[in-house]
């Protein structure tokens, strides 16, 4: 579900609210149309990473990052979109990845996503293969693949009439439906000294299940690119990291770009950092969509990261509270950053 679709649908409903009082049937037609819009986007089998990749959870965007650090990395995250709006999207995510040996990384992600009457539950299993091209030049190449499972459900029994009619007896409100789907994702990551670039393709298989209409998108493939460079101060106490994230949707040609900047202060037992993210809709004249301040702290084995996304386009008229993100983490066997191939030594 994109913010643009949500904005357009809610504006349409709002423009018709006076007419609904006189014609309760239209209310449910609007609800079902809104649910169809959700369904068309929800089966992309890749929950939006929001800014998770910026809060030290890059495994959320590519299987090539599985085991990129020489620790057993556990991360718990929660995203609460559009705070203050009833039945707004909520997403919970747990991820774990580890390096088994110098060349093999494994990872798993489980998630739960609710959005009004719809719910998604699923996960992915990831395998990564890491190559050392040159120890002297700190040059490394990683490949990753993920198997992904998604279960989607829309529950019409929760539709109420709010005093406008009989609700569940409305012939335009069908029975609850659900579907389960499988897909794959592949990715590659290249690192040399402090430069990195990664690309991946998500939802490789076309969808072959239609539970609502034959107008649903068949091509669900998304293409990602993520690149950046880490500058280090002369004292090696501070790191400065500009980066760019790009995402393209094959099904409808949409694309999104993120411009990011982070500053880290290295401490004796970890680091603290702050950053800023700005997201743009490329297919709408590169108009800015949101801006997100970010903060994080790594202290020994513990990690916490926070972000808050503020809408700055027309969607701000619908909600002014934004979208908070919280990530909590623990690194088992922390302090093993001695190998040449770890992203943090």
Buried (B, 14 or more C-beta within 10 A) or exposed (E): BBBBBBBBBBBEBEEEEEEBEEEBEBBBBBBBBBBBBBBBBBBBBBBBBBBBBBBBBBBBBBBBBBBBBBBBBBBBBEBBBBEEBEEBBBBBBBBBBBBEEEBBBBBBBBBBBBBBBBBBBBBBBBBBBBEBEEEEEBBBBBBBBBBBBBEBBBBBEEBEBEEBBEBBEBEEBEEEBEBEBEBBBBBBBBBBEEEBBBBBBBBBBEBEEEEBEEEBBEEBBBBBBBBBEBEBEEEEEBBEBBBEBBBBBBBEEBBBBBBBBBBBEBEEEBBBBEBBBBBBBBBEEEEBBBBBBBBBBBBEBBBBBBBBBEBBBBBBEBBEBBBBBBBBBBBEEBEBEEEEBBBEE
